[in-house]
Amino acid sequence: PVSIEYTASTVSKVSFVATRAYRVKTITGRVEIAGTGGAATAVIGKVASGTAIASATALHTGSFNFVGTTLTNQVLTPAAAANLEIAAGDAIGIVITGTITSASGVITVNLVPV
């Protein structure tokens, strides 16, 4: 699995580079400390080598909520099947919208080799 930990100072970033082909199975996040600065969300996405994470293709529908209920899992709905294919050399990362202030937690992307 790919675990994307976040804290109040986290910015949009890459957390994993694939060395082989994978398929995304599930994406689950958990808020340990909820953000307090208003709306703040994230999209977990993939990009090809040479592409900024800000231009990521989303791996799920909707978004992860940094101000969601603490200690509660947020299961993200998978995107269309073609978007779940991770090629060797692709990167997986987080794209943040808003300011996550005091938030902390983790988002885990479960992958299977193909």
DANORJO-V746803 format. One record per residue. N is the residue number from 1. RES is the residue in one small letter. SS is DSSP state (A for helix, B for strand, O for the rest). Layout:
N,RES,SS / N,RES,SS
//
This chain:
1,p,O / 2,v,B / 3,s,B / 4,i,B / 5,e,B / 6,y,B / 7,t,O / 8,a,O / 9,s,O / 10,t,O / 11,v,O / 12,s,O / 13,k,B / 14,v,B / 15,s,B / 16,f,B / 17,v,B / 18,a,O / 19,t,O / 20,r,O / 21,a,O / 22,y,B / 23,r,B / 24,v,B / 25,k,B / 26,t,B / 27,i,B / 28,t,B / 29,g,B / 30,r,B / 31,v,B / 32,e,B / 33,i,B / 34,a,O / 35,g,O / 36,t,O / 37,g,O / 38,g,O / 39,a,O / 40,a,B / 41,t,B / 42,a,B / 43,v,B / 44,i,B / 45,g,B / 46,k,B / 47,v,B / 48,a,O / 49,s,O / 50,g,O / 51,t,O / 52,a,O / 53,i,A / 54,a,A / 55,s,A / 56,a,O / 57,t,B / 58,a,B / 59,l,O / 60,h,B / 61,t,O / 62,g,O / 63,s,O / 64,f,B / 65,n,B / 66,f,O / 67,v,O / 68,g,O / 69,t,O / 70,t,O / 71,l,O / 72,t,O / 73,n,B / 74,q,B / 75,v,B / 76,l,B / 77,t,O / 78,p,B / 79,a,O / 80,a,O / 81,a,A / 82,a,A / 83,n,A / 84,l,A / 85,e,B / 86,i,B / 87,a,O / 88,a,O / 89,g,O / 90,d,O / 91,a,B / 92,i,B / 93,g,B / 94,i,B / 95,v,B / 96,i,B / 97,t,B / 98,g,B / 99,t,O / 100,i,O / 101,t,O / 102,s,O / 103,a,O / 104,s,B / 105,g,B / 106,v,B / 107,i,B / 108,t,B / 109,v,B / 110,n,B / 111,l,B / 112,v,B / 113,p,B / 114,v,O
//
